[in-house]
Amino acid sequence: MTKRTKEKIMTAAIELFNVNGTGEVSTNHIAKEIGISPGNLYYHFKNKEEIIRAIFDQMVADYNAIWSWANDKNEFSFDDIRTILKKSFELEWQYRFFYRELIVLMKNDPELKMMHKHVQQHRIKQQSQLLHRFVEMGVLKGDRIEDHFDSLLKISWIISNYWLSFLESSGVEKVTEEMLEEGIDLIMMNFKPYFSIEEE
């Protein structure tokens, strides 16, 4: 029951944060959303920052599942690569409050900032290793492509992590999950000159 309550708290927090932003949501709001007392919530989490850190850990675990799937594959099609990106963008939508407020959240919580720093370094290393595998498999090719790895990764990282913020700051009346497809297209376009496989 304790684990279930903790999961319910996190699920409710994600939903409320996505709709209202973390600044407008208190622990009392979260407790009320799932019908428990504030005291019951504090039994599981000391404060809102601790809830956000737990959500971040959950998000990292969800991303790890995508990378495990990618690492287990011995060959890749064009659609496989797009699937990796699509699954990643789906998680960004699921945890969209985090991407909207990343800078502020890290500024307000040094522990979260350190957690994010380590995960980002690890994730970029994973992505670099995957690109090297693509070259070895012949999925990517081109003169001196490995000289461009850092730039390709940085461009893709920026598009992936800040595409939602770009959409919301561009005057779109309502951002929907379907609009994330353009972000996927931009990342694919980033690698298009180096693909040796065809779109199916």
CORMO-V929032 format. One record per residue. N is the residue number from 1. PSI is psi in radians with two decimals (NA if undefined). Layout:
n=N psi=PSI
n=N psi=PSI
This chain:
n=1 psi=-0.66
n=2 psi=-0.79
n=3 psi=-0.70
n=4 psi=-0.72
n=5 psi=-0.74
n=6 psi=-0.75
n=7 psi=-0.68
n=8 psi=-0.67
n=9 psi=-0.82
n=10 psi=-0.73
n=11 psi=-0.78
n=12 psi=-0.70
n=13 psi=-0.78
n=14 psi=-0.81
n=15 psi=-0.79
n=16 psi=-0.73
n=17 psi=-0.71
n=18 psi=-0.68
n=19 psi=-0.76
n=20 psi=-0.25
n=21 psi=2.65
n=22 psi=-0.54
n=23 psi=-0.50
n=24 psi=-0.07
n=25 psi=2.16
n=26 psi=2.95
n=27 psi=-0.55
n=28 psi=-0.69
n=29 psi=-0.75
n=30 psi=-0.78
n=31 psi=-0.78
n=32 psi=-0.66
n=33 psi=-0.63
n=34 psi=0.13
n=35 psi=0.65
n=36 psi=2.91
n=37 psi=2.69
n=38 psi=-0.63
n=39 psi=-0.68
n=40 psi=-0.71
n=41 psi=-0.74
n=42 psi=-0.32
n=43 psi=-0.56
n=44 psi=-0.66
n=45 psi=2.32
n=46 psi=-0.56
n=47 psi=3.14
n=48 psi=-0.63
n=49 psi=-0.66
n=50 psi=-0.62
n=51 psi=-0.79
n=52 psi=-0.69
n=53 psi=-0.69
n=54 psi=-0.68
n=55 psi=-0.70
n=56 psi=-0.76
n=57 psi=-0.71
n=58 psi=-0.74
n=59 psi=-0.75
n=60 psi=-0.73
n=61 psi=-0.68
n=62 psi=-0.70
n=63 psi=-0.64
n=64 psi=-0.63
n=65 psi=-0.67
n=66 psi=-0.78
n=67 psi=-0.57
n=68 psi=-0.74
n=69 psi=-0.78
n=70 psi=-0.72
n=71 psi=-0.42
n=72 psi=-0.21
n=73 psi=2.45
n=74 psi=-0.22
n=75 psi=2.73
n=76 psi=2.41
n=77 psi=3.00
n=78 psi=-0.75
n=79 psi=-0.58
n=80 psi=-0.76
n=81 psi=-0.73
n=82 psi=-0.59
n=83 psi=-0.73
n=84 psi=-0.81
n=85 psi=-0.73
n=86 psi=-0.76
n=87 psi=-0.66
n=88 psi=-0.77
n=89 psi=-0.55
n=90 psi=-0.68
n=91 psi=-0.63
n=92 psi=-0.63
n=93 psi=-0.72
n=94 psi=-0.65
n=95 psi=0.69
n=96 psi=-0.46
n=97 psi=-0.63
n=98 psi=-0.71
n=99 psi=-0.54
n=100 psi=-0.64
n=101 psi=0.26
n=102 psi=-0.88
n=103 psi=-0.79
n=104 psi=-0.74
n=105 psi=-0.73
n=106 psi=-0.60
n=107 psi=-0.64
n=108 psi=-0.28
n=109 psi=1.64
n=110 psi=-0.56
n=111 psi=-0.74
n=112 psi=-0.70
n=113 psi=-0.76
n=114 psi=-0.71
n=115 psi=-0.81
n=116 psi=-0.70
n=117 psi=-0.81
n=118 psi=-0.74
n=119 psi=-0.75
n=120 psi=-0.78
n=121 psi=-0.75
n=122 psi=-0.73
n=123 psi=-0.71
n=124 psi=-0.66
n=125 psi=-0.74
n=126 psi=-0.77
n=127 psi=-0.67
n=128 psi=-0.74
n=129 psi=-0.67
n=130 psi=-0.70
n=131 psi=-0.70
n=132 psi=-0.67
n=133 psi=-0.69
n=134 psi=-0.69
n=135 psi=-0.79
n=136 psi=-0.62
n=137 psi=-0.21
n=138 psi=0.17
n=139 psi=-0.68
n=140 psi=2.50
n=141 psi=3.04
n=142 psi=2.68
n=143 psi=2.20
n=144 psi=0.57
n=145 psi=-0.62
n=146 psi=-0.40
n=147 psi=-0.33
n=148 psi=0.01
n=149 psi=-0.86
n=150 psi=-0.76
n=151 psi=-0.74
n=152 psi=-0.73
n=153 psi=-0.76
n=154 psi=-0.77
n=155 psi=-0.80
n=156 psi=-0.70
n=157 psi=-0.78
n=158 psi=-0.79
n=159 psi=-0.83
n=160 psi=-0.85
n=161 psi=-0.37
n=162 psi=0.16
n=163 psi=-0.73
n=164 psi=-0.76
n=165 psi=-0.68
n=166 psi=-0.82
n=167 psi=-0.78
n=168 psi=-0.39
n=169 psi=-0.02
n=170 psi=0.08
n=171 psi=0.13
n=172 psi=2.30
n=173 psi=-0.77
n=174 psi=2.09
n=175 psi=2.28
n=176 psi=2.87
n=177 psi=-0.58
n=178 psi=-0.48
n=179 psi=-0.26
n=180 psi=-0.33
n=181 psi=-0.61
n=182 psi=-0.61
n=183 psi=-0.71
n=184 psi=-0.77
n=185 psi=-0.68
n=186 psi=-0.70
n=187 psi=-0.73
n=188 psi=-0.67
n=189 psi=-0.60
n=190 psi=-0.63
n=191 psi=-0.12
n=192 psi=-0.74
n=193 psi=-0.27
n=194 psi=-0.10
n=195 psi=2.37
n=196 psi=0.02
n=197 psi=2.71
n=198 psi=2.63
n=199 psi=2.34
n=200 psi=NA
